[in-house]
Amino acid sequence: QVQLVESGGGLVQPGGSLRLSCKTSGFNSDHYTLAWFRQAPGKEREGVACISRRDENTDYGYLDSVKGRFTIFRDNAKNTVYLQMNSLKPDDTAVYYCAAESILRVQPVCDIRSTYYDRWGQGVQVTVSS
């Protein structure tokens, strides 16, 4: 059974940091592109960051508003993908979801706008507030 389980959310003050984790199981996740999405109240879900499958030339993608503040990385030995979030802003408040593509890409590429993310975690709340 495919599972993606997020953890690490919580309440943080503006300017603070959080690290989200997503443990995958039920499939060989190091062969697939993984990503983090978020959805704020009243807004559409948006892709935040993605990382391609394990390869010597790993590809990354980031939402413009998080570039330089967020970093996605993966530990294939632990079947886990992380999202390190620094310099958090109130606008980063949202439910964050981990996702995996269901296609095997010939090239190690990722795109946060891909329509192939159809494996999802349950989400974790991140609130940035003073």
C-alpha positions as CSV (number, residue, x, y, z in Angstrom):
1,Q,0.0,0.0,0.0
2,V,1.4,3.3,-1.1
3,Q,1.7,5.8,1.8
4,L,3.2,9.2,2.3
5,V,3.2,10.5,5.8
6,E,4.2,14.1,6.6
7,S,5.4,15.4,9.9
8,G,7.1,18.5,11.3
9,G,4.5,21.1,11.0
10,G,3.5,23.5,13.7
11,L,3.4,27.2,14.8
12,V,6.4,29.4,14.2
13,Q,7.0,33.1,14.4
14,P,7.8,35.1,11.3
15,G,11.5,34.8,10.4
16,G,11.6,31.3,12.0
17,S,12.4,27.9,10.5
18,L,10.7,24.5,10.2
19,R,11.7,21.3,8.6
20,L,9.0,19.1,7.2
21,S,9.5,15.4,6.6
22,C,7.6,12.9,4.4
23,K,8.2,9.2,4.9
24,T,7.2,7.1,1.9
25,S,6.4,3.4,1.8
26,G,4.7,0.9,-0.5
27,F,6.7,1.9,-3.6
28,N,10.3,2.5,-4.5
29,S,10.3,6.3,-4.1
30,D,13.9,6.9,-5.1
31,H,12.8,6.2,-8.7
32,Y,10.2,8.9,-8.7
33,T,10.0,12.7,-8.6
34,L,8.8,13.9,-5.2
35,A,7.3,17.3,-4.3
36,W,5.8,19.5,-1.7
37,F,2.6,21.4,-2.3
38,R,0.6,23.7,0.0
39,Q,-3.0,25.0,0.2
40,A,-3.9,28.1,2.2
41,P,-7.5,28.7,3.2
42,G,-9.6,30.0,0.3
43,K,-6.7,29.5,-2.2
44,E,-5.9,26.8,-4.7
45,R,-3.2,24.2,-4.0
46,E,0.2,25.2,-5.4
47,G,3.4,23.4,-6.0
48,V,6.2,24.6,-3.7
49,A,9.2,22.5,-4.5
50,C,10.1,19.3,-6.3
51,I,13.1,17.0,-6.6
52,S,13.8,14.5,-9.3
53,R,14.5,10.8,-8.9
54,R,17.9,9.7,-7.6
55,D,20.5,10.5,-10.1
56,E,24.0,12.1,-10.3
57,N,22.3,15.1,-12.0
58,T,19.4,15.8,-9.6
59,D,16.9,18.4,-10.8
60,Y,15.0,20.8,-8.5
61,G,12.1,23.2,-8.9
62,Y,10.8,25.9,-6.7
63,L,7.9,28.3,-6.5
64,D,9.3,31.8,-7.1
65,S,8.1,33.1,-3.7
66,V,10.1,30.5,-1.8
67,K,13.3,30.5,-3.8
68,G,16.3,31.2,-1.5
69,R,14.2,30.4,1.6
70,F,13.1,26.8,1.1
71,T,15.2,23.7,0.3
72,I,14.0,20.3,-0.8
73,F,16.2,17.3,-0.3
74,R,15.8,13.6,0.0
75,D,17.4,10.7,1.9
76,N,16.8,7.7,-0.3
77,A,18.1,5.3,2.4
78,K,15.3,6.5,4.7
79,N,12.7,6.8,1.9
80,T,12.1,10.3,3.1
81,V,11.9,13.7,1.5
82,Y,12.3,16.9,3.4
83,L,11.4,20.6,3.1
84,Q,13.6,22.9,5.0
85,M,11.8,26.2,5.4
86,N,13.7,29.3,6.6
87,S,12.8,33.0,6.9
88,L,9.1,32.0,7.2
89,K,6.5,34.6,6.4
90,P,2.8,34.7,7.4
91,D,2.0,34.1,3.7
92,D,3.6,30.7,4.1
93,T,0.8,29.6,6.4
94,A,-1.0,26.6,4.8
95,V,-1.5,22.9,4.9
96,Y,1.6,21.3,3.3
97,Y,1.3,18.1,1.3
98,C,3.9,15.7,0.1
99,A,3.4,14.1,-3.3
100,A,4.9,11.7,-5.7
101,E,4.6,11.3,-9.4
102,S,3.4,8.0,-10.7
103,I,5.4,7.9,-13.9
104,L,9.0,6.8,-14.4
105,R,10.9,9.6,-16.2
106,V,13.7,8.7,-18.5
107,Q,15.5,11.9,-17.6
108,P,15.9,13.1,-14.0
109,V,13.7,16.2,-14.2
110,C,11.0,17.7,-12.1
111,D,8.3,20.3,-12.5
112,I,6.0,21.6,-9.8
113,R,3.3,22.1,-12.4
114,S,3.3,18.5,-13.5
115,T,0.0,16.7,-13.6
116,Y,1.5,13.4,-12.7
117,Y,1.5,13.9,-8.9
118,D,-1.2,11.4,-7.9
119,R,0.2,10.0,-4.7
120,W,-0.5,12.2,-1.8
121,G,0.1,12.5,2.0
122,Q,-2.6,13.6,4.4
123,G,-1.1,17.0,4.9
124,V,0.5,18.9,7.9
125,Q,-0.4,22.4,9.1
126,V,2.2,25.1,9.1
127,T,1.2,28.4,10.8
128,V,3.4,31.4,10.7
129,S,2.2,34.0,13.2
130,S,3.5,36.2,16.0
